[in-house]
Amino acid sequence: WSNGQTTQDIDTLTAGIYTVTITDDDGCTLAQAVNISQPVSGMNVQSIITNVNCFGAQTGAIAVTVTGQTPPFQVSWSNGLGTPTISNILAGNYGLTVTDQNGCQYVDTIVVQQPSAPLNLVLDTTNVPCYNQLSGAIDLIVTGGTPSYSYLWTNGSQAQDAPYNYIWSNGSNDQDIDTLTAGTYVLEIYDDNGCYLQQTYQVTQSASPLVLSSAMTPVGCYGGSNGALNLTVVGGAGSYTYVWSNTFAGQDLSNITAGIYSVTVTDANGCVATLQDTVTQPGVYALTAQITPVACFASSTGAIDITVIGGTGPYTYGWSNNQPTQDLTNLLAGTYSIVVTDAQGCQASGSYVVSQPSAVLTLNAAITNASCTGTTTATIDLTVTGGAAPYTYAWSNQAVTQDLVSVGVGTYTVVVTDAGGCQATTSITVTQPAPLSLIVTPVNPLCPNTATGSVDLTVSGGTSPYTYQWSGPNGYTAITQDIGFIPIGLYYVIVTDAYGCSGTQTTSLSNPIPISATYTSTPVQCYGGSNGTVDVSVSGGTAPYTYAWS
């Protein structure tokens, strides 16, 4: 056989052409081709599964469609049904057998699924701790069914009554409602397959509201501290805690001053109530004072003028210096306190400081004397301490400023008056240096037309140190006090002192008379004798002379 078989008959063949060659005992052969056919196509089974929508429900279905092979087809199910479509079935495994006209079969198991668990709700209810408060809550956890879920909360009457109607479809498994008042709440929930569940929940609250009231006792005297507030608390859940605006933590306030007080009361459930009340007092009872400070340091010119406001006359006065009068005069600087008692026994007190200048009015002057003789370059810098500013100034030269500038030599007197009329006087003397004096002593050259002259300069007066500026013939300059090794000519010097004051002087150098000599001689009287003479007369130059004969 063309498939390699060598038996007479072959079976379990697939479709196709098979060729056989038969050989007899003599070697004769015969070849024959045989065609094995098959249906045009195989059996094709398509199934449409409708899973159970709600856990445990009979809402499943399976519909099969068969094509190919050789119709007609016989369908049989493991639950005994023989129709291509089965419906209203539970979740589970369903065996399917399809048989065609030739007895060919298709076998399969089809699974109809359902949600893993029935739709179930777990709720945690938070009751309203405080009467009529929007603080209740229901915390919802959904299990089972098929997400996502749709929720409809109602308050037990009509589904659309605000504010209790909430419809949420965000697919979350944690769906809560809060800010609830006490009451009955009904939840209707649908899963994604339309499975439905309803539950009712009750949110409770405390039996009665927390209510506060107070009784006020006014302060007896203005500024006193004998007021009181007695607080009454009803409702809520005891015990209570109290927090007053003045930090007191008890129920009632006593020995308090006038003012507005508020209290916050918290019960055992954390419910809070607040109350504000005002503690009153009689009209203002107070003192005002007009104080006259001591005018001059250590004097007794102070005064205190008291005015009483409010209260009930007549008044009695008690000063710290034991004076019983309303006002005080002729006071030294210091602190004075007073207690004023009215006809009702209410008291007002005050403490007042009578001030004085911090120190005696004192004058000090820093003097800058005139820099050059005969100039008005002096200044007087006056410093005032003590007394009470501002100050006024009256100088003997009619000036009214604190300091003097551009004044000459002399004595200046100033009277300084402070804000309290206290006065101080001082006199300041301004001096000037002696006039700048220049003395030049010229020394002519030793010999005519030589640079051996000099000038000796002596300076007095002014203010040292001095600077020097010489000028002379042929552009000569020098900055030393004395000059030397100079030729004849006219020399000019400017001397400037430390303040810029200057003086000038001029001098000149001239040649000495030239040295000259005349000779008178007498001859030797006898040949070979030694009685000859030479008489020399010298003039000019500078005596004494020295002689050197040949």
C-alpha positions in Angstrom: 0.0 0.0 0.0 1.0 3.6 -0.6 0.9 4.1 3.2 3.4 1.3 3.7 0.8 -1.4 4.8 1.3 -4.9 3.4 -2.0 -6.6 4.5 -4.8 -7.3 2.2 -7.1 -4.9 4.0 -6.3 -1.6 5.8 -8.5 0.5 8.1 -8.5 3.4 10.6 -7.7 5.6 7.6 -8.0 9.3 7.2 -9.5 10.7 4.0 -7.3 10.6 0.9 -6.2 8.4 -2.1 -4.6 5.1 -1.3 -2.7 3.1 -4.1 -2.3 -0.7 -3.8 -0.1 -3.0 -5.9 -1.0 -6.7 -5.9 1.7 -9.2 -6.9 0.9 -13.0 -7.5 3.2 -15.9 -7.0 4.5 -15.5 -10.6 5.3 -11.9 -10.0 2.4 -10.6 -12.0 1.2 -7.2 -10.6 -1.9 -5.2 -10.6 -2.1 -1.5 -9.4 -5.3 0.1 -8.3 -6.1 3.6 -6.6 -8.8 3.8 -4.0 -10.3 7.2 -2.9 -11.4 7.5 0.7 -13.8 10.5 1.1 -15.0 12.5 4.2 -17.6 15.1 5.0 -16.8 18.6 3.6 -16.1 20.1 7.1 -15.7 19.0 10.7 -18.4 19.5 13.4 -18.2 23.1 14.7 -20.1 23.7 18.0 -20.6 27.3 19.2 -22.1 28.0 22.6 -23.5 31.2 24.1 -23.4 31.1 27.9 -25.6 33.3 30.1 -24.2 33.1 33.6 -26.4 33.2 36.7 -26.7 36.9 37.7 -27.5 36.5 41.4 -26.0 34.0 43.7 -28.2 30.8 43.9 -30.7 32.1 41.3 -32.0 29.9 38.3 -31.2 32.5 35.6 -28.5 30.8 33.7 -28.8 29.6 30.0 -26.7 27.9 27.3 -27.5 28.1 23.6 -25.4 25.9 21.1 -25.2 26.2 17.4 -23.8 23.2 15.3 -22.4 23.4 11.8 -20.3 21.1 9.6 -20.1 17.3 9.6 -23.3 15.5 8.5 -26.7 16.9 9.7 -29.1 16.3 11.3 -27.6 16.5 14.7 -28.8 15.1 18.0 -28.1 17.2 21.2 -28.1 15.8 24.7 -27.3 17.4 28.0 -26.1 15.9 31.3 -29.2 17.3 33.0 -31.3 15.1 30.7 -32.5 17.9 28.3 -32.1 17.3 24.6 -32.6 20.8 23.1 -29.9 23.0 21.7 -30.9 25.7 24.2 -31.4 25.2 27.9 -32.4 28.1 30.2 -33.5 28.9 33.8 -30.6 26.7 35.1 -28.5 27.0 38.2 -24.8 27.7 38.1 -22.7 24.5 37.5 -21.0 22.2 35.0 -23.2 20.9 32.1 -22.0 18.1 29.9 -22.9 18.4 26.1 -23.0 15.6 23.5 -23.8 16.3 19.8 -24.2 13.3 17.4 -24.4 13.7 13.6 -26.1 11.4 11.0 -23.0 9.3 10.8 -22.7 8.8 14.5 -19.8 11.3 14.8 -19.9 13.0 18.2 -18.8 16.3 19.8 -18.4 16.1 23.6 -17.7 19.1 25.9 -18.4 20.4 29.4 -19.8 23.9 29.7 -19.5 25.9 32.9 -22.3 28.3 33.9 -20.9 30.7 36.5 -22.4 32.9 39.2 -21.1 35.6 41.7 -18.7 34.1 44.2 -21.0 34.9 47.1 -24.5 36.3 47.7 -24.9 40.1 48.0 -24.2 40.9 51.7 -24.0 44.2 53.7 -22.0 44.9 56.8 -22.7 48.3 58.4 -21.2 50.1 61.3 -23.6 52.7 62.7 -22.3 55.8 64.6 -25.1 57.2 66.7 -25.7 61.0 67.2 -23.9 61.7 70.5 -25.5 65.2 70.9 -29.2 66.0 70.8 -30.4 67.1 67.3 -26.8 67.2 66.0 -25.8 66.3 62.4 -23.1 63.9 63.5 -24.5 60.4 62.9 -22.9 58.1 60.3 -23.4 54.7 58.7 -20.2 53.0 57.4 -21.1 50.4 54.7 -19.1 47.4 53.5 -20.5 45.4 50.6 -19.5 41.9 49.9 -20.6 39.3 47.3 -22.7 40.1 44.3 -21.1 41.6 41.2 -19.4 45.1 41.4 -20.1 47.9 40.8 -23.0 48.7 43.1 -25.7 51.3 43.1 -27.0 52.6 46.5 -30.2 54.3 47.4 -30.4 55.6 51.0 -33.7 56.9 52.3 -34.9 58.1 55.7 -37.6 55.4 55.8 -40.4 57.5 54.3 -40.0 58.8 50.7 -36.9 58.0 48.7 -36.6 61.5 47.4 -36.8 63.3 50.8 -33.7 65.6 51.2 -31.2 65.6 52.8 -31.2 61.8 53.2 -31.3 60.7 49.5 -27.9 59.6 48.2 -27.3 57.6 45.1 -23.7 56.6 44.6 -22.3 54.5 41.8 -18.6 54.9 41.9 -17.8 51.2 42.2 -16.3 51.4 45.6 -16.9 48.7 48.2 -16.9 51.3 51.1 -20.0 53.5 50.8 -20.7 55.7 53.7 -23.3 58.4 54.7 -22.6 60.9 57.5 -23.8 64.2 59.0 -27.0 62.4 59.9 -29.6 63.3 62.5 -31.2 60.6 64.5 -33.8 58.5 62.6 -34.5 55.4 60.5 -32.5 54.9 57.3 -33.3 52.3 54.6 -30.7 51.1 52.2 -31.6 49.6 48.8 -28.6 48.2 46.9 -28.3 46.8 43.4 -25.2 45.1 42.0 -24.0 45.3 38.4 -26.2 42.3 37.5 -29.3 43.9 39.1 -29.4 41.7 42.2 -31.2 43.5 45.0 -30.9 43.8 48.8 -32.6 46.0 51.3 -31.8 46.7 55.0 -33.1 49.1 57.6 -30.9 50.9 60.2 -31.6 53.0 63.2 -29.4 56.1 64.3 -30.1 57.1 67.9 -29.3 60.3 69.8 -29.1 61.5 73.5 -32.4 62.0 75.2 -32.2 65.8 75.7 -30.1 68.8 74.6 -27.3 70.3 76.7 -28.7 73.6 78.0 -26.8 76.3 80.0 -28.1 79.2 82.1 -26.4 81.5 84.6 -27.2 83.8 87.5 -25.0 87.0 87.8 -23.9 88.8 91.0 -22.6 92.3 90.1 -19.4 93.8 91.4 -20.0 96.0 94.5 -17.6 98.8 93.7 -16.2 100.0 90.4 -13.0 98.1 89.7 -13.7 95.6 92.4 -13.5 91.8 92.2 -16.4 90.4 94.2 -18.7 89.6 91.2 -20.0 86.1 90.6 -21.6 83.8 87.9 -23.5 80.7 89.1 -23.9 78.2 86.2 -26.8 75.7 85.8 -26.4 72.8 83.4 -29.3 70.5 82.3 -29.6 67.8 79.7 -26.8 66.0 77.8 -25.0 63.1 79.5 -23.1 63.7 82.8 -20.6 64.3 84.0 -19.6 67.7 82.7 -16.3 69.5 82.2 -16.1 73.3 82.2 -13.7 75.7 80.5 -14.2 79.4 81.3 -12.6 82.3 79.2 -10.5 83.2 82.3 -9.1 79.6 82.3 -11.1 78.6 85.4 -12.2 74.9 85.2 -15.0 74.8 87.8 -18.8 75.2 87.4 -19.2 78.6 89.0 -17.1 81.8 89.0 -16.7 83.9 92.1 -14.5 86.9 93.2 -14.3 88.2 89.6 -14.1 91.6 88.2 -16.6 93.2 85.8 -16.5 92.0 82.2 -17.7 89.5 79.7 -17.2 85.8 80.6 -17.8 82.8 78.4 -17.9 79.1 79.3 -17.8 75.9 77.2 -19.4 72.9 78.8 -18.7 69.4 77.5 -20.7 66.3 78.6 -19.6 62.7 78.7 -20.4 62.2 75.0 -18.3 65.1 73.9 -21.4 67.3 73.3 -20.6 71.0 73.7 -22.7 74.0 74.8 -21.5 77.6 75.2 -22.8 80.5 77.2 -21.7 84.1 77.5 -22.7 86.4 80.4 -21.7 89.9 81.5 -20.8 90.8 85.1 -21.7 94.4 85.7 -20.4 97.0 88.1 -21.4 100.5 89.3 -20.4 103.5 87.2 -16.7 104.5 86.8 -15.0 105.4 90.1 -11.6 106.7 89.2 -8.9 109.3 89.8 -7.2 111.6 87.3 -4.2 113.8 88.2 -2.6 116.9 86.8 1.1 116.7 87.7 3.4 119.7 87.8 7.0 118.4 87.8 9.8 120.0 89.8 11.1 122.9 87.7 14.8 122.8 88.8 16.8 119.8 90.1 16.3 119.3 93.9 13.8 122.2 94.3 10.3 121.8 95.8 8.1 123.2 93.2 6.2 120.0 92.2 2.4 119.6 92.6 -0.4 117.0 92.1 -4.0 118.1 91.4 -6.5 115.2 91.9 -9.9 115.0 90.2 -12.3 112.3 91.4 -14.7 110.7 88.8 -17.8 108.8 90.0 -18.4 107.3 93.4 -20.5 108.9 96.1 -19.3 112.0 98.0 -18.1 113.1 100.3 -14.6 111.6 99.9 -11.7 111.1 102.2 -8.1 111.3 101.1 -5.1 109.4 102.3 -1.7 110.3 100.8 1.5 108.3 101.3 3.1 111.4 102.8 0.2 111.5 105.4 -1.5 114.5 103.9 -5.3 114.4 104.1 -6.0 117.0 101.4 -7.2 116.4 97.9 -4.2 118.1 96.2 -0.5 118.3 97.1 1.8 121.3 96.5 5.5 122.3 97.1 6.6 118.8 96.5 10.1 117.4 95.9 10.6 114.9 93.1 9.3 111.4 94.0 6.4 108.9 93.9 3.2 109.8 95.8 0.3 107.4 96.2 -3.3 108.1 97.3 -6.4 106.1 98.4 -9.7 107.9 98.0 -12.7 106.4 99.9 -16.3 107.5 99.0 -19.4 107.5 101.2 -20.2 103.9 100.2 -16.8 102.6 101.3 -15.6 102.1 97.7 -12.0 103.0 97.1 -10.0 104.4 94.2 -6.3 104.6 94.3 -3.5 106.0 92.2 0.3 106.4 92.3 1.9 109.4 90.6 5.5 110.3 89.9 6.6 113.9 90.3 9.6 114.2 88.1 12.5 116.6 88.0 15.4 117.2 85.6 17.8 114.3 85.7 20.6 116.5 87.0 21.6 120.1 87.7 21.8 122.3 84.7 25.5 122.2 83.8 27.5 124.0 81.0 30.7 122.9 79.5 32.5 124.6 76.6 35.1 123.3 74.1 37.1 126.3 72.8 38.9 126.6 69.5 41.0 129.8 69.8 41.6 132.2 66.8 44.1 130.5 64.5 45.8 133.7 63.4 46.4 137.1 65.1 43.6 139.5 64.4 41.2 137.0 62.7 37.7 135.9 63.7 38.2 132.1 63.3 37.5 131.1 66.9 34.6 128.8 67.9 32.9 127.9 71.2 31.2 124.5 71.3 28.8 124.6 74.3 27.5 121.3 75.9 24.5 121.4 78.1 23.7 118.6 80.5 21.0 118.2 83.2 18.0 120.5 83.4 15.0 119.9 81.1 15.2 120.3 77.4 14.6 122.3 75.3 17.1 125.1 76.2 17.4 128.7 75.2 20.7 130.7 74.9 21.6 134.3 75.5 25.2 135.3 74.7 26.9 138.6 75.6 27.4 139.2 71.9 23.6 139.0 71.3 23.8 135.5 69.8 21.0 133.0 70.6 22.5 129.8 69.2 24.0 127.0 71.3 27.5 127.4 69.8 29.5 130.4 68.6 31.5 130.4 65.4 33.7 132.9 63.6 34.4 135.0 66.6 37.6 136.9 67.6 39.5 137.2 70.8 37.6 138.2 73.9 35.4 137.0 76.8 31.9 135.7 76.0 29.2 135.1 78.6 26.2 132.9 78.0 23.0 132.4 80.0 21.2 129.1 79.4 17.5 128.7 80.4 15.9 125.2 80.4 12.2 124.3 79.9 11.5 124.7 83.6 13.0 128.2 83.7 16.2 127.1 85.5 19.3 129.0 84.4 23.1 128.5 84.3 25.8 131.0 83.3 29.4 130.6 82.2 32.0 132.9 80.7 34.5 131.7 78.1 37.7 133.6 77.0 38.9 133.2 73.4 42.7 133.9 72.8 44.9 134.2 69.8 48.5 133.3 69.1 51.3 136.0 69.1 51.9 137.6 65.7 54.1 135.6 63.4 57.6 137.3 63.5 60.4 136.6 61.0 64.1 137.8 61.6 66.6 137.2 58.8 70.3 137.5 59.2 72.1 137.5 55.9 75.8 136.4 55.6 77.5 137.7 52.3 79.7 135.4 50.3 83.2 135.0 51.6 84.7 136.1 48.3 83.2 138.0 45.4 81.1 136.1 43.0 81.2 132.8 44.9 78.2 130.8 46.2 79.3 130.9 49.9 76.6 133.2 51.3 73.8 132.1 53.7 70.7 133.4 55.4 69.8 132.5 59.0 66.0 132.7 59.7 64.5 133.0 63.2 60.7 132.5 63.5 58.6 133.3 66.6 54.8 133.8 67.3 52.1 131.9 65.4 51.6 128.2 66.0 54.4 125.7 65.2 55.2 123.6 63.3 56.1 126.0 60.5 56.7 125.4 56.8 59.1 127.5 54.7 59.2 128.5 51.0 62.3 130.4 49.7 62.8 131.9 46.3 65.9 133.6 44.9 67.8 134.6 41.8 68.0 132.3 38.8 64.9 130.2 39.9 66.4 129.3 43.3 63.9 127.6 45.8 64.3 125.9 49.2 61.9 124.7 51.9 64.4 124.6 54.9 64.4 127.2 57.7 67.9 128.4 56.9 69.6 128.5 53.5 73.3 128.4 52.7 75.9 128.1 49.9 74.1 130.7 47.9 75.4 133.5 45.6 74.6 137.2 45.9 71.1 138.4 45.1 67.6 139.1 46.5 66.0 136.3 48.6 62.3 136.1 49.6 60.8 133.7 52.2 57.1 132.8 53.1 56.6 131.1 56.5 53.3 129.3 57.2 52.3 128.1 60.7 50.1 125.1 61.7 46.9 127.1 61.2 47.8 128.5 57.8 48.9 131.9 59.1 51.8 133.3 57.1 54.5 135.9 57.2 57.1 137.1 54.6 60.6 138.6 54.7 63.1 139.7 52.1 66.9 140.0 52.3 69.8 140.3 49.9 73.4 139.2 49.7 76.2 141.3 48.1 79.9 140.7 47.3 82.6 141.8 49.8 85.1 144.5 48.7 87.9 142.7 46.7 91.1 142.3 48.5 93.9 144.6 47.2 97.5 145.3 48.3 100.0 148.2 47.7 103.7 147.8 48.1 106.3 150.4 49.2 110.0 149.3 49.1 113.4 150.8 50.1 116.5 149.5 48.3 119.6 148.1 50.0 121.9 151.0 50.6 125.2 149.2 50.1 126.0 146.5 47.6 125.6 143.2 49.3 124.0 144.8 52.3 120.6 143.6 53.8 118.8 146.7 54.8 116.2 146.7 52.0 112.4 146.7 53.0 109.0 146.0 51.5 106.0 147.7 53.1 102.6 146.1 52.2 99.2 147.9 52.6 96.1 145.6 52.3 92.5 146.7 51.9 89.2 145.0 51.0 88.6 141.4 51.7 87.9 140.4 55.3 90.5 140.9 58.1 92.5 139.5 59.6 94.9 138.6 56.8 97.6 136.0 56.5 100.7 136.4 54.4 103.0 134.1 52.6 106.2 135.6 51.1 108.2 134.0 48.5 
